[in-house]
Amino acid sequence: MVSPQAGISSAAAPAFAAVTLCLANCLFMQYRKNSRSADIANAVTTAFVGLTQDAAAVVVFMQGPVVNPERQKLYHQVTFLMLPAGYTGVAIFLLFILVSGLSEEL
């Protein structure tokens, strides 16, 4: 069955991604008692990506039952410009965490 509300159906994926990023960030920060600088940088970057997902969900939800081309364009700008950069930052900091953990063991 197709939902008559275009905004709700389009906002579900970014909203779910924002919630899971927030939960992952909370679990990640509670893993160690003494957080390293790489952990904090990763938490900040993940929070930025989560807020970007929230912004994308709000923008697409505000378009209402009919697809608004201006809001759809803004949603695509937020999604396809900000998210690749954010996820690249998260990946770089995860590699930094991996390297700092290996150097601590050696």
C-alpha distance (Angstrom), angle and dihedral (degrees) to the residues before:
residue distance angle dihedral
M1 . . .
V2 3.81 . .
S3 3.78 117.2 .
P4 3.80 114.4 -125.5
Q5 3.79 89.4 -145.2
A6 3.82 108.1 80.6
G7 3.80 92.7 -175.5
I8 3.79 96.4 56.3
S9 3.78 95.1 47.7
S10 3.81 92.4 47.8
A11 3.82 94.9 44.6
A12 3.80 95.6 53.6
A13 3.82 97.1 81.2
P14 3.83 98.4 48.1
A15 3.81 91.3 43.2
F16 3.81 91.3 51.6
A17 3.82 90.4 47.2
A18 3.81 90.6 51.8
V19 3.81 92.1 51.1
T20 3.81 93.3 48.3
L21 3.81 91.8 47.3
C22 3.81 89.7 51.7
L23 3.80 91.6 50.0
A24 3.80 92.2 46.4
N25 3.79 90.1 49.6
C26 3.82 92.2 51.0
L27 3.80 92.2 48.8
F28 3.77 92.3 45.7
M29 3.81 93.9 52.3
Q30 3.82 92.1 48.6
Y31 3.81 93.0 52.8
R32 3.81 96.3 84.8
K33 3.77 129.5 34.7
N34 3.81 93.0 -144.5
S35 3.78 109.4 42.1
R36 3.77 119.3 -149.4
S37 3.77 123.3 -135.4
A38 3.81 89.5 -105.3
D39 3.82 89.9 56.0
I40 3.79 91.8 52.1
A41 3.81 92.8 45.9
N42 3.79 90.1 50.3
A43 3.80 90.7 49.1
V44 3.80 91.4 51.9
T45 3.80 92.4 47.5
T46 3.81 92.2 46.9
A47 3.80 90.3 49.0
F48 3.82 88.8 51.9
V49 3.80 91.2 52.2
G50 3.81 90.2 47.4
L51 3.80 91.7 51.3
T52 3.79 89.4 48.8
Q53 3.80 89.2 52.8
D54 3.81 89.1 49.2
A55 3.81 90.5 51.3
A56 3.80 90.8 49.4
A57 3.81 90.9 50.0
V58 3.80 92.8 49.3
V59 3.81 93.1 47.3
V60 3.79 94.0 50.2
F61 3.82 92.5 42.2
M62 3.81 91.5 54.2
Q63 3.79 92.3 61.3
G64 3.80 91.1 80.0
P65 3.79 129.6 -155.0
V66 3.81 94.5 -32.1
V67 3.80 122.0 57.5
N68 3.80 108.6 -106.5
P69 3.83 109.8 -153.7
E70 3.82 93.9 -149.5
R71 3.80 93.6 52.3
Q72 3.80 90.9 42.9
K73 3.81 89.6 53.3
L74 3.82 90.9 50.1
Y75 3.81 90.1 48.2
H76 3.80 90.9 52.2
Q77 3.81 91.0 48.6
V78 3.79 92.3 52.0
T79 3.79 93.2 43.3
F80 3.77 101.3 43.7
L81 3.81 100.0 35.2
M82 3.80 105.5 37.1
L83 3.80 104.0 32.5
P84 3.82 99.5 58.2
A85 3.79 89.7 51.2
G86 3.80 91.2 47.2
Y87 3.78 95.3 48.9
T88 3.82 90.0 46.4
G89 3.80 88.6 54.4
V90 3.80 91.3 49.8
A91 3.81 90.5 50.2
I92 3.80 92.5 49.7
F93 3.80 92.3 50.7
L94 3.81 91.1 46.8
L95 3.80 88.3 55.3
F96 3.80 88.5 48.3
I97 3.82 89.3 52.9
L98 3.79 90.6 49.6
V99 3.81 92.3 50.1
S100 3.80 93.5 46.0
G101 3.82 90.1 50.4
L102 3.79 91.6 50.5
S103 3.79 92.5 47.6
E104 3.81 90.6 50.0
E105 3.81 90.8 54.5
L106 3.79 92.9 49.7
